[in-house]
Structures are given as C-alpha cells and as structure tokens.
Amino acid sequence: MAFRADEQGVFLGGPPIRYHKFSVTVPWRDIEALVLWTTKKFMEKRIRRIGLKLRPGVPHLPGPDEKISPGLTASVAPHIEYEVVRNNRVIAFWKVDHARLATAVQAFAPDVQLVAHPLYRLDERRGSGSPDAPDADIGLLDLF
C-alpha cells in the first residue's frame, strides 16, 4: 500500500526496497496540512508528490527525504516548505483521487488543510523555476 487516509490518520508507504523502514501512519491530530505538488525539470517527466505539514512539536517522519538539506530542498521545490518536503512521498504507479481525499479529510479531520499547488517547472539552465497553470491531474489520487 502506498497511501491511505482513514479514521486512523494518513498512512505513507515507503519505497519498495525500504518499505517497512519508511512506512508510517500519522494520526490526524499530528497533521496541519496535506500538500500535493508537481515539479518538472526541463526535458524530464513530471514528478508528483504528497507531503505532510506536521503540527509544531511533532518529530519529522522516517522516509527517503528525511535527511534532505534545506539547500537541496530550495533547489528542487522552492515553492514548498522544507518540512513538507522532508515528510513526502513520490506519487508513482498510483494516483490521488482528490475528491475522495477531500471527503476523507472533511470526515476525519476537518481542521486539516488540503493544499494542491500548480505544476512548478524547474529551469536548471537559469537556476530558477516558475509556477505553471494548474496541472489538470495534480489532485487525482486513488486511496488504496
């Protein structure tokens, strides 16, 4: 399982090679926001991600990006808070059903924000990036 949002909270699965080490369920009381975003480097495919902004005092989550530096975060996702990038998962081989996710958040944690950013194009040639028009499928994820 890659992702789940239910009455217990949010489950983030780990990558296949380290699935058990990085899989975690975060109770709703520890979450301030669920954040969806997509980045695209020049001549590369889009990378979709979902991350959690945790409430103050909650330790960061185990995961593949838990040790990412603020500098690297600023270069790969300058429009996303450092903490959210540390607590994220790549959306690969699954999709987000935005309507179902919004329904789950409203039912189980109405005080948690659901934020979907438009596509952010990284331009390594200029060392910058820019937000794009809203990505048509940024908010589409299946919960399983």
N, C-alpha and C positions, 0 to 999 in steps of 0.2 A: 504494500500500500504506500502510495506517495504522499497523499494528503487527505485529511478528513477534518470536518468541522461538525461537532455534535454537542450534546449536552455536557460532555466532559471538558470540552475545550477544543484546541486545534492540535492535530497530530501532523507533524512534519517528518516524513520518512527520510532516511539517509540515502546516499548514493549506493548503488548495488554492491560495490566492493566493501564498503564500511556501513552497511545498512543498520546493523544493530548498535554500533557505536554511536551513530549520529541521529538515530530516530528518537523522537521526543514528543510527549504530549504536554502541551502548555495549557493550564487551566485558564478559563476566561478571565478570572479575577486578576491575572498577571499581564493581560494584554490591553494595551491602549489603542492599537490600530493594526489592521491587516493592510498591507500595502502591495499593490500589483504594479509592476513596471516592465518595460521592454526597452532594451538597448540594441543598437545596430551599429557595428563598425563598418567602415567603407569596404565594400566587396565581400561582406560576410553575411551569414544568416542572422536573423533576429534572435535575441536571447530573452526569453520571458522568465520572470522571477516573481515569487511571492515571499514577502518578508513580514516579520512581526516587530512592531514597536512595543517594547515592554514597558510596564509601569515603573516609575522610579524605585530603585532598591532591588528589583528582580535581576538576578545574575543573567549574563548572556547565555545563549543556548549552545550545546555542543553542535558542531556542524562543520561542513567543509570550508566555510569562510570565517570561522570563529577567530582566527589569528590574522585576518587581513588588516593591513595598516590603514590609518586614516588617509595617507597619501595615495595609496593604490585605490582606495575607495573613491577618492575625489577624481581619479583619472578614469575609472570605469563607470561610475554612476554619480556624477557630481550633483545631480538633482535629488538624490535620495540620502536621507540621514545615515550617518555612519553606523549607528546601532542597528538600523533596519537591514543594512547590507550584511552585517555580521550574522544576523538572525534570518537568513533567507534560504530558499531552495530554488533551483532551476526547475522550470516547468518544462519537462521533456517527456515525450511519449504519453502525455496526458494533457487534458485541457481543463480550464476552470469554467464552470457554469456560473456566471456572475449572478444570475437570478437566484439560483439555489444557495449560493454562498451568502448573498444578501438576506435571504429568508432565514438561514441558519443564524446569522449574526443578530438579526432582529429578534428571533425567538429566544436565543440563549444568552445574548449579551448586548442588549440594545445600546449600552453606553460605549461599546467598541466601535471605532470608526472603520469604515471600509473605503480605502483610497485607491483609485486607479489612475495612474499617470499616463499621459500620451507617450507614444514612441519617442525615444531620445536617440538621436543619431550622433554617434561619436565620430569626430573627424580628426584622426591621428595626424593627418598632414598639417593641420593648423593648430593642433594641440587643444582643441575645444570641441564643443558639441552644441546641439540645439534641440529643443523640443519640436516635434512634428505635429501634424494634425492628429487628432485622436486615432489610435490604432483600432481598426474595426473588430479585431478579436482579442484585444488585451484582457477583457473581462470574462472570457468564456472558459470555464474550468469544470470538469466533471469531478464530483466528490465521490470517491470510492475507497 
